[in-house]
């Protein structure tokens, strides 16, 4: 073939050797280049496997125009950085498992490969072999009835080789990350097949492990996983003990044994099916014409145009789910890597400075008292805290890359210290417009303002807040006392401007009238709930919505900027909820009403016409009002943030706004 896929290999370890040999034996690949840390190792590797281009650094390989795809066989802690760098160089990527150190990094990696429009797959080679597809088919066909329990083991005894990266916390080593990831991936695949899905995510993960005193990683570990439908799994792994790697699955009408689940080979492979009542197991023979790693390389070549290979190969969603399971497993056994700790110098996942993506479509608007335009998407920080700094950094970094420059927090949130740490790590406090809130009930007093503000500044490690909101109102305190206090803090430089969160328009108007009479600064913004869905019952005590006609008319008349919290009604418009779904009592209490479901139906109809989602229409409803609005959003993943931001491109005419809100 003259159009074979040209491969480059990053790294020259044992797994790189297995893959190099396999590419030479594949039907659709050819070896072009190898990159190593030294020229000698690159030359020796290239000589052994007939690789013409040999580089003494990884960057040089990525600059090779003949290399179309890169196999990343580096240690775990380098996977994310070099996968992103490969994508930035326009290379298709096959990265060894685990894709990254944690799910947060995996989100950033997948965002990067999506942005650069390259193929990417996590290299669980067994997932590409026909044996795995046949196993998935048998489970879906119900050959052993309803799946109830499975046992998956993968372990080896490395011995006391503490110079090996698999026994190093700094390299994100340990059994869970090295081979336990296989057992998690097969459990999720089998449970998914049993439930009629590609994969299933566990609803409980409970682990037990021995962490080595020298290695500081799990040297032997187990996990119990519970899936929907009553399916449970037992996983065993380790790098200091060898175990039987047979996969066993028990169902209501028999069992399945896979003698060689992780390394099925060329030629015949067997799956044993034990049906209830049968005297002998049935042998299901699965043939393969190529070796395991050759099949994997050819799988990449076949699916370049679609950017992903289909299940049972590792899709991007599958990888994210598996990384989350590994995170939960490690958390359960108390294993945290040094690079994940609060005090760690966590870089961007790409290891490059933050910069706006060239395709970002962020919108900005002015707010009185602030020295720069404010992004109309404001990132809520309630899900951030110092215990999940990799997640916090990945989400904040992506928001900035999307053009976002305004972040919302509060004294009562757990995010202030994490945000302060992020500002320090990125050295970008001056580029970010920070919203903070304080004086929440029962501390909604003049004294509470000062106390909360002082502590917030300390947590955030900053000298000032750009826009500070009093978080609740206290009608027993005259508005003038609040205005006088806030002006004092403004003159002292602790806040640049201030506003009112969860205040009725009449109280804001009275406060600003007092400020005008006294020649003082007044509220420059308000932050009530505002969304297409009308709040049926207050989410939190003292929370105020501005969706009623009188409030909307007041904001239109005054043109006071409105920062809308729960701007998408806590996910009401995502399609996850319907009148029959009563699984989320808080959603039912706060948003379920006949009118809101009619608004949802209209949003879905309009979304179909515009080729967008109902959630994006709901965001556009907030941003297309005849008064200045900013939408506070609280995505829990980078993908949620990406799809939410697409709502900025949706334009709604006045008649469409009225139609969505049942006003026609």
C-alpha positions as CSV (number, residue, x, y, z in Angstrom):
1,X,0.0,0.0,0.0
2,X,1.2,3.5,-0.8
3,X,-1.2,5.3,1.4
4,X,-0.3,3.6,4.7
5,X,-0.6,5.7,7.9
6,X,2.8,7.1,8.8
7,X,3.5,6.6,12.5
8,X,5.8,8.3,15.0
9,X,6.5,6.8,18.4
10,X,7.2,8.9,21.5
11,X,9.2,6.9,23.9
12,X,11.3,3.7,23.6
13,X,10.2,1.5,26.5
14,X,8.9,-2.0,26.4
15,X,5.4,-1.1,25.2
16,X,6.8,1.1,22.5
17,X,8.8,-1.9,21.2
18,X,5.6,-4.1,21.1
19,X,3.8,-1.4,19.2
20,X,6.7,-0.8,16.8
21,X,6.8,-4.5,15.9
22,X,3.1,-4.5,15.5
23,X,3.0,-1.5,13.1
24,X,5.5,-3.3,10.9
25,X,3.1,-6.3,10.8
26,X,-0.1,-4.2,10.3
27,X,-2.0,-3.8,7.1
28,X,-2.4,0.0,7.2
29,X,0.6,1.4,9.0
30,X,4.2,2.2,8.5
31,X,6.9,3.5,10.9
32,X,8.3,7.0,10.1
33,X,9.9,8.3,13.2
34,X,10.8,7.8,16.8
35,X,11.5,10.4,19.5
36,X,13.5,9.8,22.7
37,X,15.3,11.7,25.4
38,X,18.7,11.0,23.8
39,X,19.9,10.5,20.3
40,X,21.6,7.2,21.1
41,X,18.3,5.6,22.3
42,X,16.4,7.0,19.3
43,X,19.1,5.6,16.9
44,X,19.2,2.2,18.6
45,X,15.4,1.9,18.6
46,X,15.2,3.1,15.0
47,X,17.8,0.6,13.9
48,X,16.0,-2.3,15.5
49,X,12.7,-1.6,14.0
50,X,13.7,0.0,10.7
51,X,12.5,3.5,11.5
52,X,14.1,6.1,9.2
53,X,13.7,9.3,11.2
54,X,15.2,9.4,14.7
55,X,15.0,12.3,17.1
56,X,16.7,13.2,20.3
57,X,13.6,15.0,21.6
58,X,9.8,14.7,21.4
59,X,9.2,18.1,19.9
60,X,11.3,17.3,16.9
61,X,9.2,14.2,16.1
62,X,6.0,16.3,16.2
63,X,7.6,18.7,13.7
64,X,8.1,15.9,11.2
65,X,5.7,16.4,8.3
66,X,5.7,12.8,7.3
67,X,4.4,11.7,10.6
68,X,0.6,11.6,10.5
69,X,-0.1,9.7,13.8
70,X,1.7,9.5,17.0
71,X,1.8,6.7,19.5
72,X,2.5,8.0,23.0
73,X,4.2,5.4,25.2
74,X,5.6,7.8,27.9
75,X,5.0,7.6,31.7
76,X,1.5,8.3,32.9
77,X,2.3,11.8,34.2
78,X,3.4,12.9,30.7
79,X,0.4,11.6,28.7
80,X,-1.7,14.7,28.9
81,X,1.0,17.2,28.0
82,X,2.2,15.3,25.0
83,X,-1.2,14.3,23.7
84,X,-2.2,18.0,23.6
85,X,1.1,18.9,22.0
86,X,0.6,16.2,19.4
87,X,-2.9,17.5,18.7
88,X,-1.6,21.1,18.4
89,X,0.9,19.8,15.8
90,X,-2.0,18.3,13.9
91,X,-1.1,14.7,14.6
92,X,-3.6,11.9,15.2
93,X,-3.1,10.4,18.6
94,X,-3.0,6.9,20.1
95,X,-2.1,7.4,23.8
96,X,-1.2,4.6,26.2
97,X,-3.6,4.0,29.1
98,X,-4.4,5.7,31.3
99,X,-5.0,8.7,29.1
100,X,-4.1,11.1,31.9
101,X,-3.5,11.3,35.6
102,X,-7.1,12.1,36.4
103,X,-10.5,12.9,34.8
104,X,-9.8,16.7,35.0
105,X,-6.8,16.3,32.7
106,X,-8.7,14.0,30.4
107,X,-11.4,16.6,29.9
108,X,-8.8,19.1,28.9
109,X,-7.1,16.6,26.5
110,X,-10.4,15.8,24.8
111,X,-11.3,19.5,24.5
112,X,-7.9,20.0,22.8
113,X,-8.2,17.1,20.3
114,X,-11.8,18.2,19.5
115,X,-10.5,21.8,18.9
116,X,-7.7,20.7,16.6
117,X,-9.9,18.1,14.8
118,X,-7.6,15.1,15.1
119,X,-8.3,11.5,15.9
120,X,-7.6,10.4,19.5
121,X,-8.0,7.0,21.3
122,X,-6.8,5.7,24.6
123,X,-4.8,2.6,23.9
124,X,-6.7,-0.2,25.6
125,X,-5.6,-2.6,22.9
126,X,-7.9,-5.5,24.1
127,X,-10.9,-3.3,23.3
128,X,-10.0,-3.3,19.5
129,X,-9.8,-7.1,19.4
130,X,-12.8,-9.1,17.9
131,X,-12.9,-11.2,21.1
132,X,-14.1,-8.2,23.1
133,X,-16.7,-7.3,20.5
134,X,-18.0,-10.9,20.6
135,X,-18.1,-10.9,24.4
136,X,-20.1,-7.6,24.3
137,X,-22.5,-9.3,21.8
138,X,-23.0,-12.4,24.0
139,X,-23.9,-10.2,27.0
140,X,-26.3,-8.2,24.9
141,X,-27.9,-11.3,23.6
142,X,-28.6,-12.5,27.1
143,X,-26.8,-15.9,26.8
144,X,-26.4,-16.0,30.6
145,X,-29.6,-14.2,31.4
146,X,-29.3,-11.1,33.5
147,X,-25.8,-10.2,34.5
148,X,-25.5,-10.0,38.2
149,X,-21.8,-10.2,39.2
150,X,-18.4,-10.1,37.5
151,X,-14.8,-10.5,38.6
152,X,-11.9,-8.9,36.8
153,X,-8.3,-9.2,37.8
154,X,-5.1,-7.8,36.4
155,X,-1.9,-7.8,38.4
156,X,1.8,-8.6,38.3
157,X,4.7,-8.8,40.7
158,X,7.4,-6.2,39.9
159,X,9.4,-6.7,43.0
160,X,11.2,-4.0,44.9
161,X,12.2,-2.0,41.8
162,X,11.5,1.4,43.3
163,X,13.4,3.1,40.5
164,X,10.6,1.9,38.1
165,X,8.0,4.5,37.2
166,X,5.3,2.1,38.1
167,X,6.3,2.3,41.7
168,X,6.6,6.1,41.9
169,X,4.0,8.6,43.1
170,X,5.7,11.3,41.1
171,X,5.0,9.4,37.9
172,X,1.4,8.7,38.8
173,X,2.2,5.0,39.2
174,X,0.7,2.1,41.1
175,X,-1.5,-0.9,40.2
176,X,-4.7,1.0,39.8
177,X,-3.3,3.3,37.2
178,X,-1.2,0.8,35.4
179,X,-3.4,-2.3,35.1
180,X,-6.4,-1.7,37.4
181,X,-7.6,0.6,34.7
182,X,-8.2,-2.5,32.5
183,X,-10.4,-4.1,35.1
184,X,-12.5,-0.9,35.5
185,X,-12.9,-0.6,31.8
186,X,-14.1,-4.2,31.3
187,X,-16.5,-3.9,34.2
188,X,-18.1,-0.8,32.8
189,X,-18.3,-2.4,29.3
190,X,-20.0,-5.5,30.5
191,X,-22.4,-3.6,32.7
192,X,-23.2,-1.4,29.8
193,X,-23.8,-4.3,27.5
194,X,-26.1,-5.8,30.1
195,X,-28.1,-2.6,30.3
196,X,-28.3,-2.0,26.6
197,X,-25.7,0.8,26.6
198,X,-22.1,1.1,25.3
199,X,-20.8,1.4,28.8
200,X,-22.3,1.9,32.3
201,X,-21.0,4.1,35.1
202,X,-20.8,2.8,38.6
203,X,-23.0,4.4,41.2
204,X,-20.8,3.2,44.0
205,X,-17.0,2.6,44.1
206,X,-15.5,1.2,47.3
207,X,-11.8,0.3,47.4
208,X,-9.2,-1.2,49.7
209,X,-5.4,-1.0,49.1
210,X,-2.0,-1.2,50.5
211,X,0.0,1.9,49.8
212,X,3.8,1.3,49.8
213,X,5.9,3.3,52.3
214,X,8.6,3.9,49.7
215,X,6.5,4.0,46.5
216,X,3.6,5.9,48.0
217,X,1.3,4.2,45.5
218,X,-1.0,1.2,45.7
219,X,1.0,-1.9,45.5
220,X,-2.1,-4.2,45.7
221,X,-5.7,-3.0,45.6
222,X,-9.2,-4.2,45.2
223,X,-12.5,-2.4,44.4
224,X,-16.2,-3.2,44.6
225,X,-18.4,-1.5,42.1
226,X,-22.1,-1.3,42.0
227,X,-23.9,-0.5,38.7
228,X,-27.6,0.3,38.0
229,X,-29.7,-2.9,37.7
230,X,-28.1,-4.5,40.7
231,X,-24.9,-5.4,38.8
232,X,-21.9,-5.6,41.1
233,X,-18.2,-6.1,40.2
234,X,-15.1,-7.1,42.1
235,X,-11.8,-5.8,40.8
236,X,-8.3,-6.8,41.9
237,X,-5.0,-5.3,40.8
238,X,-1.4,-4.7,41.9
239,X,2.2,-4.3,40.9
240,X,3.6,-6.4,43.8
241,X,1.5,-9.5,43.4
242,X,0.6,-11.8,40.5
243,X,-3.0,-13.0,40.3
244,X,-5.1,-15.1,37.9
245,X,-6.2,-12.7,35.1
246,X,-9.2,-14.7,34.1
247,X,-12.4,-12.7,33.6
248,X,-15.6,-14.3,35.1
249,X,-19.2,-13.1,34.6
250,X,-22.2,-14.6,36.4
251,X,-25.7,-14.2,35.3
252,X,-29.2,-15.5,36.2
253,X,-28.9,-18.3,33.6
254,X,-25.2,-19.2,33.6
255,X,-21.7,-17.8,33.5
256,X,-19.0,-16.8,31.1
257,X,-15.3,-17.3,31.5
258,X,-12.7,-15.4,29.4
259,X,-9.3,-17.1,30.0
260,X,-7.3,-14.4,28.3
261,X,-9.2,-11.1,28.4
262,X,-6.3,-8.6,28.2
263,X,-4.0,-10.2,25.6
264,X,-6.1,-12.1,23.0
265,X,-3.9,-12.9,20.1
266,X,-3.7,-13.8,16.5
267,X,-5.5,-17.0,15.5
268,X,-8.1,-18.7,17.8
269,X,-9.3,-17.2,21.0
270,X,-11.9,-18.8,23.3
271,X,-14.8,-17.6,25.4
272,X,-16.4,-20.3,27.6
273,X,-20.2,-20.1,28.1
274,X,-21.6,-22.2,30.9
275,X,-25.4,-22.3,30.5
276,X,-27.4,-23.4,33.5
277,X,-28.2,-27.1,33.2
278,X,-25.6,-27.8,30.5
279,X,-23.1,-30.5,31.3
280,X,-20.2,-28.9,29.4
281,X,-19.3,-25.3,28.7
282,X,-19.7,-24.1,25.1
283,X,-16.5,-22.9,23.5
284,X,-17.0,-19.7,21.5
285,X,-14.0,-19.4,19.2
286,X,-13.1,-15.9,18.0
287,X,-10.5,-15.7,15.2
288,X,-8.1,-12.8,14.6
289,X,-6.0,-12.4,11.5
290,X,-3.5,-10.0,13.1
291,X,-1.8,-9.6,16.4
292,X,-3.3,-7.5,19.2
293,X,-1.3,-4.3,18.7
294,X,-1.5,-4.6,14.9
295,X,-5.3,-4.7,15.2
296,X,-5.1,-1.6,17.4
297,X,-2.9,0.3,14.9
298,X,-5.2,-0.6,12.0
299,X,-8.2,0.5,14.0
300,X,-6.8,3.9,14.3
301,X,-6.2,4.1,10.5
302,X,-9.7,3.0,9.7
303,X,-11.4,5.7,11.8
304,X,-9.3,8.8,11.3
305,X,-12.2,10.7,9.6
306,X,-14.6,10.2,12.5
307,X,-11.9,11.2,15.0
308,X,-13.0,8.3,17.3
309,X,-13.2,4.6,17.0
310,X,-16.6,3.1,17.9
311,X,-17.4,1.0,20.9
312,X,-16.1,-1.4,22.2
313,X,-13.0,0.6,21.3
314,X,-12.4,3.5,23.7
315,X,-14.6,6.4,22.7
316,X,-13.9,9.8,24.3
317,X,-16.9,9.4,26.6
318,X,-15.8,6.0,27.6
319,X,-12.3,7.3,28.5
320,X,-13.9,10.1,30.6
321,X,-16.0,7.6,32.5
322,X,-13.1,5.3,33.1
323,X,-10.9,8.1,34.4
324,X,-13.7,9.1,36.8
325,X,-13.9,5.5,38.1
326,X,-10.2,5.5,38.7
327,X,-10.4,8.8,40.5
328,X,-13.1,7.4,42.8
329,X,-11.1,4.2,43.4
330,X,-8.0,6.2,44.3
331,X,-10.0,8.5,46.5
332,X,-11.6,5.5,48.3
333,X,-8.1,4.1,49.1
334,X,-6.6,7.5,50.0
335,X,-4.2,7.7,47.1
336,X,-3.4,11.2,45.8
337,X,-0.5,12.0,43.6
338,X,1.9,14.8,44.5
339,X,0.9,16.8,41.4
340,X,-2.7,16.9,42.5
341,X,-2.3,18.4,45.9
342,X,-3.4,21.9,46.8
343,X,0.1,23.1,47.4
344,X,1.4,21.6,44.1
345,X,2.5,23.9,41.3
346,X,-0.2,22.7,38.9
347,X,0.5,23.9,35.4
348,X,-2.0,24.1,32.5
349,X,-2.6,20.7,31.2
350,X,-0.8,21.7,27.9
351,X,2.1,23.2,29.9
352,X,1.7,26.3,27.9
353,X,0.5,29.8,29.0
354,X,-3.2,30.5,28.8
355,X,-4.5,32.1,25.7
356,X,-7.8,32.7,24.0
357,X,-8.9,30.1,21.5
358,X,-9.1,31.6,18.0
359,X,-12.7,30.5,17.6
360,X,-14.1,31.8,20.8
361,X,-17.3,33.8,20.5
362,X,-17.5,35.3,24.0
363,X,-19.6,38.5,24.3
364,X,-18.7,41.4,26.6
365,X,-20.6,44.3,28.2
366,X,-19.7,47.2,30.4
367,X,-20.6,47.5,34.1
368,X,-20.2,50.9,35.8
369,X,-17.2,51.0,38.1
370,X,-15.2,48.2,36.4
371,X,-12.2,49.0,34.3
372,X,-12.8,46.4,31.6
373,X,-15.7,44.8,29.7
374,X,-17.2,41.8,31.5
375,X,-17.7,38.5,29.8
376,X,-21.5,37.8,29.5
377,X,-20.9,34.3,30.6
378,X,-19.8,34.4,34.3
379,X,-18.4,31.1,35.6
380,X,-20.0,30.0,38.9
381,X,-17.5,28.4,41.3
382,X,-19.7,26.4,43.7
383,X,-18.2,23.1,42.5
384,X,-14.6,24.2,43.1
385,X,-12.7,23.6,46.3
386,X,-9.1,23.1,47.4
387,X,-9.6,19.3,47.6
388,X,-10.1,19.1,43.8
389,X,-7.4,21.5,42.5
390,X,-6.8,19.6,39.2
391,X,-10.5,19.9,38.4
392,X,-10.6,23.5,39.5
393,X,-7.6,24.5,37.4
394,X,-8.8,22.6,34.3
395,X,-12.2,24.2,34.4
396,X,-10.9,27.8,35.1
397,X,-8.2,27.4,32.4
398,X,-10.7,26.3,29.8
399,X,-13.1,29.2,30.7
400,X,-10.3,31.7,30.1
401,X,-9.4,30.0,26.8
402,X,-13.0,30.5,25.8
403,X,-12.7,34.2,26.4
404,X,-14.3,34.3,29.9
405,X,-12.9,36.8,32.3
406,X,-15.5,37.0,35.1
407,X,-15.7,34.4,37.9
408,X,-18.3,34.3,40.7
409,X,-17.7,33.1,44.2
410,X,-19.0,33.9,47.7
411,X,-18.0,33.8,51.4
412,X,-20.3,30.8,51.9
413,X,-18.8,28.8,49.1
414,X,-15.9,26.4,49.5
415,X,-14.2,27.9,46.4
416,X,-12.5,31.0,47.7
417,X,-9.2,29.3,48.7
418,X,-9.1,27.3,45.5
419,X,-9.6,30.5,43.4
420,X,-6.9,32.2,45.4
421,X,-4.5,29.4,44.6
422,X,-5.4,29.4,40.9
423,X,-4.7,33.2,40.8
424,X,-1.3,32.5,42.3
425,X,-0.5,29.7,39.9
426,X,-1.6,31.6,36.8
427,X,-0.4,35.0,37.9
428,X,-3.5,36.5,36.3
429,X,-5.5,38.2,39.1
430,X,-5.4,41.5,37.1
431,X,-6.9,39.9,34.1
432,X,-9.9,38.4,35.9
433,X,-13.0,40.3,37.0
434,X,-13.8,38.7,40.4
435,X,-17.3,38.7,41.8
436,X,-17.6,37.9,45.5
437,X,-20.6,37.9,47.8
438,X,-20.9,38.2,51.6
439,X,-23.1,39.2,54.5
440,X,-25.3,36.2,54.0
441,X,-28.1,35.6,56.5
442,X,-27.8,35.5,59.5
443,X,-24.8,37.9,59.1
444,X,-26.6,40.4,56.8
445,X,-25.5,43.4,58.9
446,X,-23.0,46.2,58.6
447,X,-20.6,44.2,60.9
448,X,-21.1,41.1,58.8
449,X,-20.1,42.9,55.6
450,X,-16.7,43.9,57.1
451,X,-16.1,40.5,58.7
452,X,-16.9,38.5,55.6
453,X,-15.1,40.8,53.2
454,X,-11.9,40.7,55.3
455,X,-11.9,36.9,55.5
456,X,-12.8,36.5,51.8
457,X,-9.8,38.7,50.8
458,X,-7.5,36.5,52.9
459,X,-8.9,33.3,51.4
460,X,-8.6,34.7,47.9
461,X,-5.1,36.1,48.5
462,X,-6.1,39.4,46.9
463,X,-6.3,43.0,47.9
464,X,-9.6,43.8,46.2
465,X,-12.8,42.4,44.8
466,X,-13.9,43.8,41.5
467,X,-17.6,43.5,42.1
468,X,-18.9,42.7,45.6
469,X,-22.5,41.7,46.2
470,X,-24.3,41.8,49.5
471,X,-25.6,38.3,49.4
472,X,-29.0,38.7,51.0
473,X,-31.2,41.6,52.2
474,X,-32.1,42.4,55.8
475,X,-35.1,44.8,55.8
476,X,-34.4,45.6,59.5
477,X,-31.2,47.4,58.4
478,X,-31.9,50.8,56.8
479,X,-30.5,51.0,53.2
480,X,-28.5,54.0,54.1
481,X,-26.4,52.0,56.6
482,X,-25.5,49.5,54.0
483,X,-24.6,52.2,51.4
484,X,-22.4,54.1,53.9
485,X,-20.6,50.8,54.9
486,X,-20.0,49.8,51.3
487,X,-18.7,53.2,50.3
488,X,-16.2,53.0,53.2
489,X,-14.9,49.7,51.8
490,X,-14.8,51.1,48.3
491,X,-12.8,54.2,49.4
492,X,-10.4,51.8,51.2
493,X,-9.8,49.9,47.9
494,X,-11.2,46.6,49.1
495,X,-13.9,46.7,46.5
496,X,-14.1,48.4,43.1
497,X,-17.8,48.4,42.8
498,X,-20.7,46.8,44.6
499,X,-24.2,45.4,44.0
500,X,-27.1,43.6,45.6
501,X,-27.9,39.9,45.4
502,X,-31.4,38.7,46.1
503,X,-32.8,42.2,46.7
504,X,-36.2,43.4,45.5
505,X,-36.1,46.3,43.0
506,X,-37.8,48.6,45.6
507,X,-35.0,48.2,48.1
508,X,-32.3,48.7,45.4
509,X,-34.1,51.8,44.2
510,X,-34.3,53.1,47.8
511,X,-30.6,52.4,48.4
512,X,-29.6,54.1,45.2
513,X,-31.8,57.1,46.0
514,X,-30.0,57.4,49.3
515,X,-26.6,57.3,47.5
516,X,-27.7,60.0,45.1
517,X,-28.8,62.3,47.9
518,X,-25.6,61.8,49.8
519,X,-23.3,62.0,46.8
520,X,-22.2,58.4,47.4
521,X,-21.7,55.4,45.1
522,X,-24.7,53.1,44.8
523,X,-25.4,49.6,43.6
524,X,-24.1,49.2,40.0
525,X,-25.6,45.7,39.5
526,X,-28.2,43.2,40.8
527,X,-28.0,39.5,41.0
528,X,-31.4,37.7,41.4
529,X,-32.5,34.5,39.8
530,X,-33.5,35.0,36.2
531,X,-34.1,32.3,33.7
532,X,-36.7,31.1,31.1
533,X,-38.2,28.8,33.7
534,X,-40.0,30.5,36.5
535,X,-38.9,29.4,40.0
536,X,-41.9,27.6,41.6
537,X,-40.4,27.5,45.1
538,X,-37.3,29.3,46.4
539,X,-34.1,27.2,45.9
540,X,-32.6,28.7,49.0
541,X,-34.2,30.7,51.8
542,X,-34.2,34.4,51.0
543,X,-33.5,33.9,47.3
544,X,-35.3,36.3,44.9
545,X,-36.3,35.9,41.3
546,X,-36.8,38.7,38.7
547,X,-38.9,36.8,36.2
548,X,-42.2,38.5,37.0
549,X,-43.4,41.2,34.6
550,X,-43.0,44.0,37.1
551,X,-39.4,43.1,37.9
552,X,-38.6,42.8,34.2
553,X,-40.2,46.1,33.5
554,X,-38.1,47.7,36.2
555,X,-34.8,46.4,34.9
556,X,-35.8,47.5,31.4
557,X,-36.5,51.0,32.7
558,X,-33.4,51.4,34.9
559,X,-31.0,49.4,32.6
560,X,-29.3,48.1,35.8
561,X,-27.0,45.2,34.8
562,X,-28.5,41.9,36.0
563,X,-26.3,39.0,36.9
564,X,-28.6,36.0,36.6
565,X,-27.9,33.0,38.9
566,X,-29.4,29.6,38.0
567,X,-29.7,31.2,34.5
568,X,-30.4,27.8,33.0
569,X,-32.8,26.7,35.9
570,X,-30.3,24.2,37.3
571,X,-30.3,22.1,34.1
572,X,-34.1,22.1,33.6
573,X,-33.7,22.6,29.8
574,X,-31.0,19.9,29.3
575,X,-33.6,17.2,28.4
576,X,-32.8,15.2,31.5
577,X,-36.1,16.0,33.2
578,X,-39.8,15.5,32.3
579,X,-43.1,15.5,34.2
580,X,-42.8,11.7,34.8
581,X,-39.3,11.9,36.2
582,X,-39.5,12.4,40.0
583,X,-36.0,11.3,40.8
584,X,-34.7,14.7,41.8
585,X,-37.0,16.1,44.6
586,X,-35.3,19.5,44.5
587,X,-35.8,19.9,40.8
588,X,-39.4,18.9,41.3
589,X,-39.9,21.4,44.1
590,X,-38.3,24.3,42.5
591,X,-39.0,24.0,38.8
592,X,-41.8,21.5,38.0
593,X,-44.9,23.3,36.8
594,X,-47.2,23.0,33.8
595,X,-46.1,26.4,32.5
596,X,-42.4,25.5,32.8
597,X,-42.9,22.3,30.9
598,X,-44.7,24.3,28.2
599,X,-41.7,26.6,28.1
600,X,-39.4,23.6,27.8
601,X,-41.5,22.3,24.9
602,X,-41.3,25.6,23.1
603,X,-37.6,25.9,23.7
604,X,-37.2,22.4,22.2
605,X,-39.3,23.4,19.2
606,X,-37.3,26.6,18.6
607,X,-34.0,24.7,19.1
608,X,-34.9,22.3,16.4
609,X,-35.6,25.2,14.0
610,X,-32.3,26.8,14.8
611,X,-30.2,23.7,14.9
612,X,-29.2,24.1,18.5
613,X,-30.2,22.7,21.9
614,X,-33.0,23.8,24.2
615,X,-30.4,24.6,26.8
616,X,-28.7,27.0,24.5
617,X,-32.1,28.6,23.7
618,X,-32.7,29.0,27.4
619,X,-29.3,30.7,27.8
620,X,-30.1,33.0,24.8
621,X,-33.4,33.9,26.4
622,X,-31.4,35.4,29.4
623,X,-28.9,37.2,27.2
624,X,-31.3,38.6,24.7
625,X,-33.4,40.7,27.1
626,X,-33.9,44.4,26.5
627,X,-31.7,45.2,29.5
628,X,-28.0,44.3,30.3
629,X,-27.8,40.7,31.4
630,X,-25.0,38.4,32.4
631,X,-25.5,34.6,32.8
632,X,-24.0,32.9,35.8
633,X,-23.4,29.3,34.7
634,X,-22.2,26.3,36.7
635,X,-21.0,23.6,34.3
636,X,-19.5,20.5,35.9
637,X,-17.5,19.4,32.9
638,X,-15.5,21.1,30.2
639,X,-17.9,19.6,27.6
640,X,-20.8,21.2,29.4
641,X,-19.0,24.5,29.3
642,X,-18.2,24.2,25.6
643,X,-21.8,23.4,24.7
644,X,-23.2,26.1,27.0
645,X,-21.0,28.7,25.4
646,X,-22.5,27.9,22.0
647,X,-25.6,29.5,23.3
648,X,-23.9,32.9,22.9
649,X,-24.3,32.5,19.1
650,X,-28.1,32.1,19.4
651,X,-30.1,35.3,18.6
652,X,-33.7,35.6,19.7
653,X,-36.1,38.3,18.4
654,X,-38.5,40.0,20.8
655,X,-41.4,37.9,19.4
656,X,-39.4,34.7,20.1
657,X,-38.8,35.9,23.6
658,X,-42.5,36.5,24.2
659,X,-43.3,33.1,22.6
660,X,-40.9,31.2,24.8
661,X,-42.3,32.9,28.0
662,X,-45.9,32.0,27.1
663,X,-46.8,35.7,26.4
664,X,-48.4,35.2,23.0
